[in-house]
Amino acid sequence: MKTHFSPRLRRAWHRPERATSAVAASVAGYSLIELLAVMAIISVMAMGMPALRSVMNSYSLKSAGQAIQAQLSYARQEALTSNRAVQVRLYKVSDSENPSSAPQYRAMQSFRETTDASGTLVLTPISPVTFLPSGIVFTDTVTAAATLFATGTSGATVNTTGDTAWPLPPPHGASPFLSFRFRSNGQTDLSASSFFTIVPTRAPIVKNELPANFITFQIDSINGAVRAWQPGS
């Protein structure tokens, strides 16, 4: 049986490069439209990323500031009501969401201090460990905004090996920490009113070793009052 092909199909059969080009042109044209649309979307997202990052940093910073203020206020109140000193520790650990990151001061916890019959110091945690949000740290660069970390003069002490009796949850374990105390009368054992500051690690430094957005806390050594200050607030 003889098969009949249309003239157009016969021409395409004998010159397949034309058929292939036509199909390729059609596909290429459609893909180009898609590519332009994707590029436009990426451009819009790229322009919005700095603003989005700034918003996320601000939210994390605010959340961390509220947690710190609450824990310090509670530690002072507990010292007054229990008539016992309360020790506050700032721990130097890696970022929980990035375990390979360099250890920085990112966590805190408070302990009530008592002594047993032999006079040995006994610590009782009065709060769970508070980890700052990922990307937020206590800056330990000693400046006017971080005098707490000038341990030779601030009255705070540093333990570089950690406390095996009270390790942090895995994977951190016994971690280095800086500590100070609220006394039973609400005062602190700091030598003077001390400052410390939390900052976003991914924000560029603008002035005085600080980024544009940060929160500085002041602990009054006389009455233990804690005040917080943030640029623009």
C-alpha positions in Angstrom: 0.0 0.0 0.0 1.4 3.4 -1.0 1.5 6.0 1.7 0.8 9.6 0.7 2.4 12.6 2.4 1.4 16.2 2.1 3.7 18.5 0.1 4.6 20.4 3.3 5.5 17.3 5.2 7.6 16.0 2.3 9.5 19.3 2.3 10.1 19.1 6.1 11.2 15.5 5.7 13.8 16.3 3.1 14.9 19.5 4.9 14.7 18.5 8.6 16.8 21.4 9.8 13.9 23.7 9.1 11.5 21.7 11.2 14.0 21.5 14.0 14.7 25.2 13.8 11.0 26.0 13.9 10.4 23.9 17.0 13.6 25.3 18.7 12.5 28.8 18.0 9.1 28.2 19.5 10.7 26.6 22.6 13.4 29.3 22.9 10.8 32.1 22.6 8.7 30.7 25.4 11.8 30.1 27.6 12.9 33.6 27.1 9.7 35.0 28.4 10.0 32.7 31.4 13.6 33.8 32.0 12.7 37.5 31.8 9.9 36.9 34.3 12.2 35.1 36.7 14.9 37.7 36.4 12.3 40.4 37.2 11.2 38.6 40.3 14.8 38.0 41.4 15.6 41.7 40.9 12.6 42.7 43.0 13.7 40.3 45.7 17.3 41.4 45.6 16.2 45.0 46.1 14.0 44.0 49.1 16.6 41.7 50.8 18.5 44.4 52.7 15.2 45.8 54.1 14.0 42.3 55.0 17.2 41.5 56.7 17.0 44.8 58.7 13.5 44.0 59.8 14.5 40.4 60.9 17.5 41.8 62.8 15.3 44.3 64.6 12.7 41.7 65.5 15.4 39.3 66.9 17.1 42.1 68.7 13.9 43.2 70.3 13.0 39.7 71.3 16.5 39.2 72.9 16.3 42.5 74.7 12.9 41.6 76.3 14.2 38.2 77.4 17.4 39.7 79.0 15.4 42.5 80.8 13.0 39.9 82.1 15.7 37.6 83.4 17.7 40.3 85.1 14.7 41.8 86.7 13.6 38.4 88.0 17.1 37.7 89.3 17.2 40.9 91.3 13.6 40.3 92.6 14.5 36.8 93.6 17.6 38.0 95.5 15.4 40.5 97.5 12.5 38.1 98.2 14.7 35.0 99.1 17.3 37.1 101.0 19.9 35.2 99.1 22.5 36.3 96.5 21.6 35.4 92.9 24.4 34.7 90.4 23.8 35.6 86.7 25.9 33.9 84.1 26.5 34.9 80.5 27.7 31.9 78.5 30.1 31.8 75.6 28.8 29.3 73.1 28.4 28.7 69.4 25.2 29.6 67.5 22.6 26.9 68.1 21.6 27.1 64.4 25.2 27.1 63.3 27.2 24.8 65.6 30.5 25.4 63.7 30.3 29.2 64.4 32.9 30.8 66.7 31.8 30.8 70.4 30.4 34.2 71.5 28.3 35.3 74.5 24.9 34.1 73.4 23.2 32.6 76.5 22.4 33.4 80.1 21.1 31.7 83.3 20.5 32.7 86.9 21.2 30.7 90.1 20.3 31.2 93.7 23.3 30.9 96.0 23.2 29.1 99.4 25.7 27.2 101.5 25.4 23.7 103.0 26.3 22.7 106.5 30.0 22.5 105.6 30.0 26.0 104.1 30.2 24.8 100.6 28.5 27.0 98.0 25.4 25.4 96.5 23.8 26.7 93.4 20.1 26.3 92.5 18.9 27.4 89.0 16.0 29.8 89.2 15.5 30.0 85.5 16.1 27.9 82.4 19.0 28.7 80.1 18.0 31.6 77.8 19.6 31.4 74.4 19.6 34.6 72.4 18.0 34.4 68.9 20.3 33.2 66.1 22.5 36.0 65.0 22.3 38.1 68.2 25.2 38.2 70.7 26.5 40.1 73.8 29.4 42.0 72.4 32.5 41.5 74.5 34.5 44.2 72.8 35.3 46.5 75.7 33.9 49.9 74.9 31.8 52.5 76.8 28.8 50.3 75.9 30.3 47.1 77.2 32.2 47.9 80.5 30.8 44.7 82.1 33.4 42.8 80.1 36.3 44.8 81.4 36.6 42.2 84.1 39.7 43.7 85.7 37.7 46.7 86.8 34.0 45.9 86.5 33.8 43.3 89.3 32.5 40.6 87.0 34.4 37.3 86.9 35.2 35.0 84.1 35.3 31.2 84.2 37.2 30.0 81.1 36.6 26.3 81.6 32.9 26.1 82.4 31.0 24.5 85.3 30.7 20.7 84.9 28.2 20.6 87.7 25.8 22.8 85.7 26.6 22.2 82.0 24.4 23.7 79.2 22.2 21.4 77.1 23.9 19.5 74.3 25.8 20.2 72.2 27.3 22.9 74.4 28.1 21.2 77.7 30.4 23.0 80.2 30.9 26.4 78.6 33.0 29.4 79.6 31.0 32.2 81.2 31.1 35.6 82.8 29.2 36.1 86.0 28.1 38.7 88.5 25.7 38.7 91.5 22.7 40.5 92.8 23.1 40.6 96.5 20.3 39.9 99.0 19.6 43.6 99.3 19.2 44.1 95.5 22.6 45.6 95.0 25.2 44.0 92.8 28.8 43.0 93.4 29.9 45.1 90.4 32.4 47.8 91.2 30.4 50.5 89.4 27.3 50.8 87.2 28.1 48.5 84.3 27.0 48.5 80.7 26.6 45.6 78.2 25.3 45.6 74.7 23.6 43.1 72.4 24.1 43.4 68.6 23.2 41.6 65.4 26.3 39.7 64.2 25.5 40.2 60.5 25.0 43.9 60.7 27.9 46.2 59.5 29.8 48.2 62.1 29.0 51.8 61.9 30.5 53.7 64.8 32.3 52.9 68.1 32.5 49.2 67.3 28.7 49.0 67.1 26.2 48.6 64.2 23.4 51.0 63.6 20.9 49.0 65.6 21.8 47.6 69.1 20.5 47.6 72.7 22.6 48.7 75.6 21.8 47.7 79.2 22.9 49.5 82.3 23.0 47.8 85.7 23.1 50.2 88.6 25.5 48.8 91.1 23.8 50.6 94.0 20.2 49.4 93.6 20.5 46.8 90.9 18.1 48.5 88.6 18.4 47.5 85.0 17.8 50.0 82.2 17.8 49.5 78.5 18.5 51.9 75.6 18.1 51.4 71.9 18.9 54.0 69.1 15.7 55.6 67.9 13.6 54.3 70.8 
